Amino acid sequence: MSSSSRPLPRPGIDQIKAYVPGQTVEGQGRSIKLSANESALGPSPKAIAAYHDAASRMDRYPDADAFGIRSAIAKRYGLNAARILMGIGSDELLSALVRAYAGAGDEVLYPTATFPMYRIYTLATGAQNVQAADLNYGADIEALLAKVTPRTKVVIIANPNNPTGTYTTKQDLERLRAGLREDILLIIDAAYAEYVEHKDYDSGAALVDATNNTVMTRTFSKIHGMAGMRLGWCYAYEDIIGVVGRIRSPFNVSTPAQAAGIAALADLEFQQRVIDHTRRWRQILAQRLKGYGLSITGSEGNFVNAGFPDAPGRKASDLDGFLRARGISVRPMAMFGLPQHLRITIGKDDEMQTLMEALDAFYTQTPSAA
Ligand SMILES: Cc1ncc(COP(=O)(O)O)c(C=O)c1O
C-alpha cells in the first residue's frame, strides 16, 4: 500500500503537539494539585444543587439557544443577551472563532508567553502562528502592531495573561484595537477577569460594545469552580455571534451545565469568598517566593508565576521535583515558552500551608550546588 492511499490530515495538523494538562502526582499518599488553575473552593453549593435538580431532565435535548443562562449573564454584567453565545468551555469558542475567521494563508497573531491553545487552534485551521515579543512578560502593544501584515486575520490577547499573570490596561487594549485594521478580529480572552482588582483594567466588554470587530471570551472554569462542567461564553457584535453560532454544535452546552451556571452566577457571596481567598493567598505566596530571591512575573489570576535562577540545585526543575516527591504538583512552564518558570495555582488553606512548609524545607534544608 502506498502512503498516498491513506487519509492525511490538513497541513499544519502534523505540527501540533497535543496539549498536556496540569498533572497530579500519583502514589505519594496525599496529592495536592496546584497545576491547572482550578478553583480552590470548588463550585457554589447552589450550583451543585441546580446540577442535581437538572438530572431528571437529561432525556430532553438542552435549550439550544441557552436563553436562561445568556439572560442571567446579561443581567449580572449589564450586557446585551443577544451578543452572548455559550460554549463548551471558552476553549470551544476560541477554537470556533479562529476557525471561522482564519484559514490557509492567513496569520493569527498573539504574544509569546501565553496560553498554548492559541497555537493549536491556529495550526488546526491551517493558518500561520505569529508571535510578538513580550514586554516584562506581558503583551507589548507596539510589538504586536509591528507584527501585523496584510495576512493577519485574528489577534488574541489573554487578559490577564496565563501563565505570566500580567494584565493589559483598558487604555492599552483600546490602543491595540485602534492600531489594528478594522477587518482584523481582536479576541480578548478574559478567563481570569474576576480576580483583577486594578482600576485601569476592563474585561473587554466596553470595547466589544464600542466596536464590531472585537470579542471577549469568559469561563465558568475559574471563579465559578466549574471546570468539569465545561461552560464558557463569548460577547461580541451580533454578526460575529451569528457566525460562530452557525458552526458550533446545536446542543453544545448541556442542561446541567446551563442550570448550574445560572445558580453559580446568582451566588454573589460565594464569588466574593473565592476572590478574597485567592487574593489573600496569591499575595502571601508571591511575597514568600520573592523572599527566596525568585522573580514574580505577575499574579492577577488564581495563580502565581515565578522565575528561577539557572543555578544547580535551585532551578525550576529542582523545586518541581522536590514538590512532586511530596505529592504537590505545580506547573512547569516549558510548554508555555518559559523553561525556567513554575506556575503555582492557589489551593485551599491547608494545601497552601503544606506548600509553604515544603518551600521552606526546600530553601532551608536542601543544598544548592553553587
Ligand atoms: C487564558 C485561558 N483561556 C482559556 C482557558 C480555557 O478555559 P475553559 O475551561 O473555559 O475552556 C484557560 C484555561 O486554563 C485559560 O487559562
The ligand as a Tripos MOL2 file, in Angstrom:
@<TRIPOS>MOLECULE
LIG
   16    16     1     0     0
SMALL
NO_CHARGES

@<TRIPOS>ATOM
      1 C1         -6.1570   32.0430   29.3030 C.3       1 LIG1
      2 C2         -7.1100   30.9000   29.2440 C.ar      1 LIG1
      3 N1         -8.0490   30.8950   28.2980 N.ar      1 LIG1
      4 C3         -8.9370   29.9000   28.1870 C.ar      1 LIG1
      5 C4         -8.8970   28.8250   29.0500 C.ar      1 LIG1
      6 C5         -9.8750   27.7070   28.8250 C.3       1 LIG1
      7 O1        -10.8530   27.7110   29.7460 O.3       1 LIG1
      8 P1        -12.1640   26.7960   29.6210 P.3       1 LIG1
      9 O2        -12.0970   25.8670   30.7630 O.co2     1 LIG1
     10 O3        -13.2920   27.7600   29.7030 O.co2     1 LIG1
     11 O4        -12.1420   26.1070   28.3090 O.co2     1 LIG1
     12 C6         -7.9370   28.7630   30.0440 C.ar      1 LIG1
     13 C7         -7.8660   27.6010   30.9430 C.2       1 LIG1
     14 O5         -6.9790   27.3920   31.7050 O.2       1 LIG1
     15 C8         -7.0160   29.8380   30.1450 C.ar      1 LIG1
     16 O6         -6.0530   29.8180   31.0680 O.3       1 LIG1
@<TRIPOS>BOND
     1     1     2 1
     2     2     3 ar
     3     2    15 ar
     4     3     4 ar
     5     4     5 ar
     6     5     6 1
     7     5    12 ar
     8     6     7 1
     9     7     8 1
    10     8     9 2
    11     8    10 1
    12     8    11 1
    13    12    13 1
    14    12    15 ar
    15    13    14 2
    16    15    16 1
@<TRIPOS>SUBSTRUCTURE
     1 LIG1         1 GROUP 0 **** ****
